């Protein structure tokens, strides 16, 4: 049995790829921006705010929750979501590290 392609890469590289995949959809960016702005929300509010179907919103929320960017709590029949601050800080650190590597290895005069 061969190795999976993800095994060719570091844990950090795989983590960045998963996070980038979550950020790769404009609806997820809109959801994250709304959660950052409002501090929390109820799923139905997102449907009204973004104009997407409930099922579509739920699918995007599930994707964001699976990688830990958001967290939710059940309140009766509603689920309230918010940004997971610990994961958000970790994500920021991962991307900053990637950008810092590029900035440190290349200045505007020496890169192609």
KEVEXDO-328972 format. One record per residue (C-alpha): residue in three letters; x, y, z. Coordinates in pm, whole numbers, padded with zeros to 5 digits, always signed. Layout:
BEGIN
ALAXYZ
...
//
This chain:
BEGIN
UNK+00000+00000+00000
UNK+00141+00340-00101
UNK+00164+00645+00117
UNK-00097+00914+00093
UNK+00010+01240-00064
UNK-00046+01433+00259
UNK+00226+01224+00421
UNK+00478+01387+00188
UNK+00424+01720+00363
UNK+00478+01851+00713
UNK+00198+01882+00966
UNK+00221+02259+00933
UNK+00193+02244+00553
UNK-00113+02019+00574
UNK-00271+02243+00839
UNK-00217+02555+00627
UNK-00368+02380+00325
UNK-00682+02282+00519
UNK-00722+02633+00651
UNK-00664+02786+00308
UNK-00929+02552+00167
UNK-01177+02680+00426
UNK-01092+03040+00334
UNK-01125+02960-00037
UNK-01501+03009-00057
UNK-01649+03361-00053
UNK-01951+03249+00153
UNK-01718+03126+00427
UNK-01528+03454+00422
UNK-01860+03639+00453
UNK-01962+03415+00744
UNK-01630+03475+00921
UNK-01653+03850+00865
UNK-02007+03855+01001
UNK-01906+03653+01309
UNK-01606+03879+01374
UNK-01825+04187+01344
UNK-02116+04059+01552
UNK-01915+03851+01806
UNK-02177+03572+01773
UNK-02495+03497+01586
UNK-02778+03252+01545
UNK-02779+03046+01227
UNK-03102+03206+01103
UNK-02941+03550+01118
UNK-02680+03434+00869
UNK-02948+03321+00627
UNK-03102+03670+00634
UNK-02765+03847+00626
UNK-02609+03652+00338
UNK-02918+03560+00138
UNK-02815+03196+00104
UNK-03031+02892+00174
UNK-03033+02746+00525
UNK-02881+02420+00397
UNK-02598+02608+00225
UNK-02521+02812+00536
UNK-02524+02495+00747
UNK-02279+02325+00511
UNK-02036+02618+00527
UNK-02070+02641+00905
UNK-01991+02270+00931
UNK-01675+02315+00723
UNK-01559+02606+00940
UNK-01640+02419+01260
UNK-01460+02101+01147
UNK-01128+02284+01125
UNK-01197+02471+01448
UNK-01227+02828+01317
UNK-01570+02863+01474
UNK-01742+02709+01771
UNK-02108+02673+01848
UNK-02346+02616+02133
UNK-02701+02486+02123
UNK-02962+02716+02276
UNK-03303+02551+02253
UNK-03368+02492+01884
UNK-03105+02744+01772
UNK-02730+02712+01743
UNK-02519+03015+01822
UNK-02178+03036+01652
UNK-01875+03250+01724
UNK-01508+03272+01628
UNK-01282+03032+01818
UNK-01020+03281+01944
UNK-00752+03020+02017
UNK-00773+02869+01668
UNK-00796+03214+01511
UNK-00468+03310+01682
UNK-00306+02984+01567
UNK-00418+03046+01207
UNK-00284+03399+01218
UNK+00050+03267+01342
UNK+00070+03002+01069
UNK+00003+03251+00789
UNK+00228+03517+00941
UNK+00506+03257+00960
UNK+00461+03175+00593
UNK+00463+03541+00489
UNK+00761+03614+00716
UNK+00959+03332+00550
UNK+00906+03494+00212
UNK+00986+03843+00340
UNK+01306+03721+00506
UNK+01428+03519+00208
UNK+01362+03770-00066
UNK+01376+04143-00101
UNK+01230+04334-00393
UNK+01567+04365-00570
UNK+01679+04002-00555
UNK+01362+03805-00633
UNK+01251+03705-00979
//
